[in-house]
Amino acid sequence: ECGTAAMNYFSKLKRITSNVFPHLVLDWYRELLWVARIWRVLKLFKWNGFGH
């Protein structure tokens, strides 16, 4: 919704977590995409009246 690509958001989180050693931060990019997909489905359910 903010217009930022998931990879840019994730790389920013890695730099915030460990700016000196970003390669030591675990790669959770795939899980981030999975959560984003679930969030979109839940929003669709709510918009179509299945969330109440």
C-alpha positions as CSV (number, residue, x, y, z in Angstrom):
1,E,0.0,0.0,0.0
2,C,2.9,2.3,0.5
3,G,4.3,1.8,-3.0
4,T,7.5,0.2,-1.9
5,A,8.7,-3.0,-3.4
6,A,9.0,-5.9,-1.0
7,M,12.7,-6.5,-1.8
8,N,13.5,-2.8,-1.0
9,Y,11.6,-3.0,2.2
10,F,13.3,-6.2,3.2
11,S,16.8,-4.9,2.4
12,K,16.1,-1.8,4.5
13,L,15.0,-4.0,7.4
14,K,18.3,-6.0,7.1
15,R,20.3,-2.8,7.1
16,I,18.4,-1.4,10.2
17,T,18.9,-4.8,12.0
18,S,22.7,-5.0,11.3
19,N,24.2,-2.2,9.3
20,V,27.8,-3.5,9.8
21,F,27.1,-7.2,9.1
22,P,23.9,-7.4,6.9
23,H,25.0,-10.8,5.5
24,L,24.6,-12.3,9.0
25,V,20.9,-11.4,9.1
26,L,18.8,-14.4,8.2
27,D,17.0,-14.3,4.8
28,W,13.2,-14.1,5.6
29,Y,12.2,-12.6,2.2
30,R,10.2,-15.7,1.1
31,E,8.3,-15.6,4.4
32,L,7.6,-11.9,4.0
33,L,6.1,-12.5,0.6
34,W,4.0,-15.3,2.0
35,V,2.6,-13.1,4.8
36,A,1.8,-10.3,2.3
37,R,-0.1,-12.9,0.2
38,I,-2.1,-14.0,3.2
39,W,-2.8,-10.4,4.1
40,R,-4.2,-9.7,0.7
41,V,-6.5,-12.7,0.8
42,L,-7.8,-11.7,4.3
43,K,-8.5,-8.2,3.0
44,L,-10.4,-9.6,0.1
45,F,-12.5,-11.8,2.4
46,K,-13.3,-8.8,4.5
47,W,-14.2,-6.6,1.5
48,N,-16.6,-9.4,0.2
49,G,-18.4,-9.8,3.6
50,F,-16.7,-12.9,4.9
51,G,-14.7,-11.3,7.6
52,H,-17.4,-10.6,10.1
